């Protein structure tokens, strides 16, 4: 039965990692309705992180190869007129706010913001912002045209996602749209930006545990979670980007409101 729970948890985590609906909000509900105590939370969390980051790396492998070569080229001939080099620099500077916020503020966020009420409010407020941005933003630009200050602003939005219920993908995609990016372009920049963060989170957690010392059942659960998160994550990335080419984020905003109300009811019961 725990293998079924592991698959459900991995699917939900992989989907909500990339959709602007907040993974923490869904985990709150799952922990209320599924008996997950027997699943090693830390090792399983590592499996999910590694699965989703592998999905990102495989899906964007051509882009990553291009940007890696541009990064190496920067040491020989630095040129912000080169779109690839400029994007590399934007991704680097946009990563800094989340790294700093995670290092200095993670303890206080865990202490003061890990509550059902915060998750509920974050979900609903985020939904309202999505509606406003969808209505008023000019969605015409490519992320390769972002300036360094604009990339930093998106990075700060990513740092805000440390607050449960905000949604990392939601905050970065919406901020990109405020900066006039097309939905799909904002999402692509958001996903590329998430790679060092998700990978770093996985590595950090791996330092706290030795996978090979886990019991056999836990190792199997780890493998199930990893493969499920990878497969589902890859499909979500692929079809979500296609969805955003022709559709708005409003459906996710309505979903956030419903989820926020459900979590608020859970908190009050």
C-alpha positions in Angstrom: 0.0 0.0 0.0 2.9 2.4 0.7 4.1 2.0 -2.8 0.7 3.4 -4.0 1.0 6.3 -1.5 4.5 6.9 -2.8 3.3 7.0 -6.4 0.4 9.4 -5.5 2.8 11.7 -3.6 5.3 11.7 -6.4 2.7 12.5 -9.0 1.3 15.4 -6.9 4.8 16.7 -6.2 5.9 16.6 -9.8 2.7 18.2 -11.1 2.7 21.0 -8.5 6.4 21.6 -8.8 5.8 23.1 -12.3 2.2 24.2 -12.2 1.5 27.6 -10.4 -0.5 25.9 -7.7 1.9 25.4 -4.8 3.3 22.0 -3.8 3.1 22.8 -0.1 -0.6 23.4 -0.3 -1.2 20.0 -1.7 1.1 18.2 0.7 -0.9 19.7 3.5 -4.0 17.9 2.3 -2.2 14.7 1.4 -0.7 14.5 4.9 -4.2 14.9 6.3 -5.8 12.0 4.2 -2.9 9.5 3.6 -1.1 7.6 6.3 2.4 8.5 5.2 4.3 8.0 8.5 6.0 4.9 7.3 7.6 6.7 4.3 11.0 8.1 5.1 10.3 11.8 4.5 13.8 12.9 3.9 14.9 10.2 1.5 11.6 10.4 -0.4 12.0 14.2 -0.7 15.4 13.6 -2.2 14.0 11.2 -4.7 11.3 13.7 -5.8 13.9 16.5 -6.1 16.3 14.4 -8.2 13.4 13.1 -10.3 12.1 16.5 -11.2 15.5 18.0 -11.8 16.4 15.1 -14.1 13.2 15.8 -16.0 14.2 19.5 -16.4 17.8 18.6 -17.5 16.6 16.0 -20.1 13.8 18.3 -21.5 16.0 21.4 -21.8 19.2 19.5 -22.7 19.8 21.4 -25.9 19.3 24.8 -24.2 21.5 23.8 -21.3 24.2 22.7 -23.8 24.0 26.0 -25.6 24.1 28.0 -22.4 26.9 26.0 -20.9 29.0 26.7 -24.0 28.1 30.4 -23.8 29.2 30.3 -20.1 32.6 29.0 -21.1 32.8 31.5 -23.9 32.3 34.3 -21.3 35.8 33.7 -19.9 37.4 34.3 -23.3 35.2 37.0 -24.7 32.5 38.5 -22.5 29.8 40.1 -24.6 26.3 41.0 -23.4 25.3 41.6 -27.0 25.3 37.9 -27.3 21.9 36.5 -26.4 23.2 33.3 -25.0 25.8 35.0 -22.7 23.2 37.5 -21.6 20.7 34.7 -20.7 23.4 32.9 -18.7 24.2 36.0 -16.8 20.5 36.6 -16.1 20.0 33.1 -14.8 23.1 33.4 -12.6 22.0 36.7 -11.0 18.4 35.6 -10.7 19.5 32.6 -8.7 21.2 34.7 -6.0 18.1 36.0 -4.2 16.7 32.6 -3.5 20.0 31.2 -2.4 20.5 34.1 0.0 16.9 33.9 1.3 17.1 30.2 1.8 20.4 30.5 3.7 19.4 33.4 6.0 15.6 33.1 6.3 14.8 29.4 6.0 14.8 28.9 9.8 12.5 31.8 10.4 10.1 30.8 7.7 9.9 27.3 9.1 9.3 28.8 12.5 6.7 31.4 11.7 5.2 30.7 8.3 4.5 26.9 8.3 0.8 27.1 9.1 -2.4 26.2 7.3 -3.5 29.8 7.5 -0.5 31.1 5.8 -0.8 28.5 3.0 -4.4 29.3 2.5 -3.9 33.1 2.4 -0.9 32.7 0.0 -2.9 30.6 -2.4 -5.8 33.0 -2.5 -3.8 36.2 -2.7 -1.6 34.5 -5.5 -4.8 33.7 -7.4 -6.0 37.3 -7.3 -2.6 38.5 -8.6 -2.8 36.0 -11.4 -6.2 37.4 -12.5 -4.9 40.9 -12.4 -1.7 40.1 -14.3 -3.6 38.1 -16.9 -5.9 41.0 -17.5 -3.4 43.9 -17.6 0.0 42.6 -18.6 1.4 43.0 -22.1 2.6 39.5 -23.0 4.8 40.0 -26.1 8.5 39.6 -25.2 11.0 36.8 -25.1 13.1 36.1 -22.0 16.3 36.6 -24.0 15.4 40.3 -24.0 15.4 40.6 -20.2 17.7 43.1 -18.6 19.8 42.2 -15.6 17.6 44.2 -13.2 14.5 42.4 -14.5 16.2 39.1 -14.1 17.0 40.0 -10.4 13.3 40.9 -9.9 12.3 37.5 -11.1 14.9 36.0 -8.8 13.4 37.9 -5.9 10.0 36.5 -6.8 11.5 33.0 -6.7 12.8 33.8 -3.2 9.3 34.7 -2.1 8.3 31.1 -2.8 10.0 30.0 0.4 6.7 31.1 2.0 4.3 28.1 1.8 1.5 28.5 -0.6 3.2 31.1 -2.9 4.4 28.6 -5.5 7.9 29.0 -7.0 6.7 28.5 -10.6 3.7 30.7 -10.0 5.7 33.6 -8.6 8.4 33.6 -11.3 6.0 33.1 -14.2 3.7 35.9 -13.1 6.6 38.2 -12.4 7.9 37.4 -15.9 4.5 38.3 -17.4 4.5 41.6 -15.4 7.8 42.3 -17.2 5.9 41.7 -20.5 7.1 38.2 -21.2 4.9 35.8 -23.1 3.4 33.1 -20.8 5.5 30.3 -22.4 8.6 32.4 -22.3 8.1 33.3 -18.7 7.5 29.6 -17.9 10.6 28.5 -19.8 12.8 31.1 -18.0 11.2 29.9 -14.7 12.0 26.3 -15.4 15.6 27.0 -16.4 16.0 29.1 -13.3 14.6 26.3 -11.1 17.3 23.8 -12.1 20.1 25.0 -9.7 17.6 25.5 -6.9 16.0 22.1 -7.2 19.3 20.4 -7.8 20.9 22.3 -4.8 18.0 21.2 -2.6 18.5 17.6 -3.6 22.2 17.7 -3.0 21.8 19.5 0.4 19.4 16.8 1.5 21.6 14.0 0.2 24.4 15.2 2.5 22.1 14.4 5.4 21.4 10.8 4.5 23.1 7.8 2.9 20.6 6.2 0.5 22.5 2.9 0.7 21.9 2.6 4.4 18.2 2.7 4.0 16.2 -0.5 4.4 15.2 -2.4 1.3 11.6 -1.2 1.4 12.8 2.4 1.7 15.2 2.0 -1.2 12.3 0.6 -3.4 10.1 3.6 -2.3 13.0 5.9 -3.2 13.3 4.4 -6.7 9.5 4.5 -7.2 9.4 8.1 -6.2 12.3 9.1 -8.4 11.0 7.4 -11.5 7.5 8.6 -11.0 8.6 12.2 -10.4 10.9 12.1 -13.5 8.2 10.7 -15.9 5.4 12.9 -14.7 7.6 15.9 -14.4 8.8 15.6 -18.0 5.3 15.3 -19.3 4.1 18.2 -17.3 6.9 20.5 -18.6 6.2 19.4 -22.2 2.5 19.9 -22.2 2.3 22.9 -19.8 4.6 24.9 -22.2 2.3 24.0 -25.1 -0.8 24.9 -23.0 0.6 28.4 -22.2 1.1 29.2 -25.9 -2.7 29.5 -26.3 -4.3 29.6 -22.8 -4.2 31.8 -19.8 -3.4 30.9 -16.2 -6.9 31.8 -15.0 -7.8 28.1 -14.6 -5.0 27.7 -12.1 -6.1 30.8 -10.3 -9.5 29.4 -9.8 -8.0 26.1 -8.6 -5.8 28.0 -6.1 -8.9 29.7 -4.6 -10.7 26.4 -4.2 -7.6 24.8 -2.7 -7.1 27.8 -0.4 -10.7 27.6 0.9 -10.3 23.8 1.5 -7.1 24.3 3.5 -8.7 27.1 5.4 -11.6 24.8 6.3 -9.1 22.2 7.4 -7.4 24.7 9.6 -10.7 25.8 11.2 -12.0 22.2 11.9 
